Every structure is written in C-alpha cells, then in structure tokens.
Amino acid sequence: MNIHFAVFNFIVWVIFILGFLLGLFNKVFAQEITEEDKVSQEQVLREDPRNFSANFIVGAFYYNRAIEPHQKTVQMQLNQYLSEGQSYEAEKNEFLRQSLPYFENAYLIRPDDPQVRQVLKLIYQHLGMIAREPRANPEEIESQFQEKTGYAGISGVEVENHAAIVLITLSPLR
C-alpha cells in the first residue's frame, strides 16, 4: 500500500473521529473532500472494491454535497419551501443516492462500524426508505435498517434513543 495513501486515510479517520467525539458537526470544521480526493479514491476502488476507507471517502464526498441544499430547505419559510423547496430536496436526494452504494459497500466490509451504520440510517431516513416517525420504536428502525442492508445476522445490537428520533440535520463527514 502506498505510504501517502495510508497517511491520508489515517488523517481522514482521525479528523472524523475527533469531530464525532467533540460534536463538531459544522461544515466550518469539516475537512473538505475534494473532487481530486474522490477521483483518487475511485481509482483505489477500481483496484480494490473492498477497500473500506475508499468506499467511505467517496460516499462522504457525495454525502457532504447533500448538506447545502438540505440546509437551504431547513431555513425556508413554509411558503418559500412550497414554491422552491422541491428542487433543493431533489438535489439533496440525488447526492444521497450517489453516496448510498459506497456506504452500503463500507457496511458490507465492516458491518459493526458505528459511523457507517448511523450514516446509512440517516440516508435511508432522508430518502424515505425507513421510518421517520418521531416516536418510532427503536427496534422497528433497526429491523428496517437490517432489511435495507440485507444483513439480518446482526443480533443483540443496542439501539440508542436518538436512533429512533427523526434526524433532520445532515452533518458533514470528515
């Protein structure tokens, strides 16, 4: 493995984990994943489609692109949302759909990775693929998640209360 690639992956994961632990889910603090980074990681995936980091980084590239249109809709008044919001929702959903196969591949490689599981749940919720009800039963959300990922072998997974709450904000991945 190329030493530069290994260092890059290490830095991305350190930044992501620190941001996650410190709650720095603000785009200002996010490391921007550039088009060049995405192209580089796509090349890695052509050589090794089971590379967890490359799948995660390319997925994060598209996921992060969904944040801006999502934030625009959240800030709109109802009348403005009814007239303009659908185009932003469509843009957000397109980026989320583009990120989905990469995160699903990362999940297949590491099904117990909590960040990938949480991101997939967010994507599935925003795309209307699993329940978004505020008082949805956590076990029901977990069950729907398992059906969507096709990984029914998970057992004894603890579902935190926040997993059952509607998750309205998208946070940039680092």
Contacts in CASP RR format, 6 or more apart in sequence:
PFRMAT RR
TARGET T0000
AUTHOR 0000-0000-0000
METHOD contacts of the structure
MODEL  1
MNIHFAVFNFIVWVIFILGFLLGLFNKVFAQEITEEDKVSQEQVLREDPR
NFSANFIVGAFYYNRAIEPHQKTVQMQLNQYLSEGQSYEAEKNEFLRQSL
PYFENAYLIRPDDPQVRQVLKLIYQHLGMIAREPRANPEEIESQFQEKTG
YAGISGVEVENHAAIVLITLSPLR
5 44 0 8 1.000
8 37 0 8 1.000
9 53 0 8 1.000
9 57 0 8 1.000
12 31 0 8 1.000
12 53 0 8 1.000
12 57 0 8 1.000
12 174 0 8 1.000
13 53 0 8 1.000
15 31 0 8 1.000
15 174 0 8 1.000
16 115 0 8 1.000
16 173 0 8 1.000
16 174 0 8 1.000
18 24 0 8 1.000
18 174 0 8 1.000
19 25 0 8 1.000
19 29 0 8 1.000
19 174 0 8 1.000
20 115 0 8 1.000
25 169 0 8 1.000
25 171 0 8 1.000
25 172 0 8 1.000
26 172 0 8 1.000
27 64 0 8 1.000
27 67 0 8 1.000
27 172 0 8 1.000
29 174 0 8 1.000
30 64 0 8 1.000
30 172 0 8 1.000
30 173 0 8 1.000
30 174 0 8 1.000
31 174 0 8 1.000
32 64 0 8 1.000
33 57 0 8 1.000
33 60 0 8 1.000
33 61 0 8 1.000
33 64 0 8 1.000
33 173 0 8 1.000
35 61 0 8 1.000
37 57 0 8 1.000
37 61 0 8 1.000
38 57 0 8 1.000
38 58 0 8 1.000
38 61 0 8 1.000
41 53 0 8 1.000
41 54 0 8 1.000
41 57 0 8 1.000
41 58 0 8 1.000
41 61 0 8 1.000
42 54 0 8 1.000
42 58 0 8 1.000
44 51 0 8 1.000
44 54 0 8 1.000
45 51 0 8 1.000
45 54 0 8 1.000
45 55 0 8 1.000
45 58 0 8 1.000
48 54 0 8 1.000
49 105 0 8 1.000
50 105 0 8 1.000
50 109 0 8 1.000
52 106 0 8 1.000
52 109 0 8 1.000
52 110 0 8 1.000
52 113 0 8 1.000
55 102 0 8 1.000
55 103 0 8 1.000
55 105 0 8 1.000
55 106 0 8 1.000
55 109 0 8 1.000
56 102 0 8 1.000
56 103 0 8 1.000
56 106 0 8 1.000
56 116 0 8 1.000
56 173 0 8 1.000
58 99 0 8 1.000
58 102 0 8 1.000
59 98 0 8 1.000
59 99 0 8 1.000
59 102 0 8 1.000
59 103 0 8 1.000
59 106 0 8 1.000
59 173 0 8 1.000
60 99 0 8 1.000
60 173 0 8 1.000
60 174 0 8 1.000
61 99 0 8 1.000
62 95 0 8 1.000
62 96 0 8 1.000
62 98 0 8 1.000
62 99 0 8 1.000
62 102 0 8 1.000
63 95 0 8 1.000
63 96 0 8 1.000
63 99 0 8 1.000
63 103 0 8 1.000
63 119 0 8 1.000
63 123 0 8 1.000
63 170 0 8 1.000
63 172 0 8 1.000
63 173 0 8 1.000
64 172 0 8 1.000
64 173 0 8 1.000
65 95 0 8 1.000
66 91 0 8 1.000
66 92 0 8 1.000
66 93 0 8 1.000
66 95 0 8 1.000
66 96 0 8 1.000
66 99 0 8 1.000
66 126 0 8 1.000
66 170 0 8 1.000
67 170 0 8 1.000
67 171 0 8 1.000
67 172 0 8 1.000
69 88 0 8 1.000
69 89 0 8 1.000
69 91 0 8 1.000
69 92 0 8 1.000
69 95 0 8 1.000
70 88 0 8 1.000
70 92 0 8 1.000
70 126 0 8 1.000
70 169 0 8 1.000
70 170 0 8 1.000
71 170 0 8 1.000
72 85 0 8 1.000
72 88 0 8 1.000
73 81 0 8 1.000
73 85 0 8 1.000
73 88 0 8 1.000
73 89 0 8 1.000
73 92 0 8 1.000
74 168 0 8 1.000
74 169 0 8 1.000
76 84 0 8 1.000
76 85 0 8 1.000
92 126 0 8 1.000
92 170 0 8 1.000
93 126 0 8 1.000
93 127 0 8 1.000
96 123 0 8 1.000
96 126 0 8 1.000
96 127 0 8 1.000
97 127 0 8 1.000
99 123 0 8 1.000
100 120 0 8 1.000
100 123 0 8 1.000
100 127 0 8 1.000
103 116 0 8 1.000
103 119 0 8 1.000
103 120 0 8 1.000
103 123 0 8 1.000
104 120 0 8 1.000
104 149 0 8 1.000
106 113 0 8 1.000
106 116 0 8 1.000
107 113 0 8 1.000
107 116 0 8 1.000
107 117 0 8 1.000
107 120 0 8 1.000
107 149 0 8 1.000
107 151 0 8 1.000
108 149 0 8 1.000
108 151 0 8 1.000
110 116 0 8 1.000
111 117 0 8 1.000
111 149 0 8 1.000
111 151 0 8 1.000
111 154 0 8 1.000
115 173 0 8 1.000
117 145 0 8 1.000
118 163 0 8 1.000
119 173 0 8 1.000
120 145 0 8 1.000
120 148 0 8 1.000
120 149 0 8 1.000
121 130 0 8 1.000
121 141 0 8 1.000
121 145 0 8 1.000
121 163 0 8 1.000
121 167 0 8 1.000
122 167 0 8 1.000
122 170 0 8 1.000
123 129 0 8 1.000
124 130 0 8 1.000
124 144 0 8 1.000
124 145 0 8 1.000
124 148 0 8 1.000
125 131 0 8 1.000
125 132 0 8 1.000
125 166 0 8 1.000
125 167 0 8 1.000
126 170 0 8 1.000
129 144 0 8 1.000
129 148 0 8 1.000
130 141 0 8 1.000
130 144 0 8 1.000
130 145 0 8 1.000
130 148 0 8 1.000
131 140 0 8 1.000
131 141 0 8 1.000
131 144 0 8 1.000
132 166 0 8 1.000
133 166 0 8 1.000
134 165 0 8 1.000
134 166 0 8 1.000
135 164 0 8 1.000
136 164 0 8 1.000
137 164 0 8 1.000
138 159 0 8 1.000
138 160 0 8 1.000
138 161 0 8 1.000
138 163 0 8 1.000
138 164 0 8 1.000
139 159 0 8 1.000
141 159 0 8 1.000
141 163 0 8 1.000
141 164 0 8 1.000
142 154 0 8 1.000
142 157 0 8 1.000
142 159 0 8 1.000
142 163 0 8 1.000
146 152 0 8 1.000
146 153 0 8 1.000
146 154 0 8 1.000
END
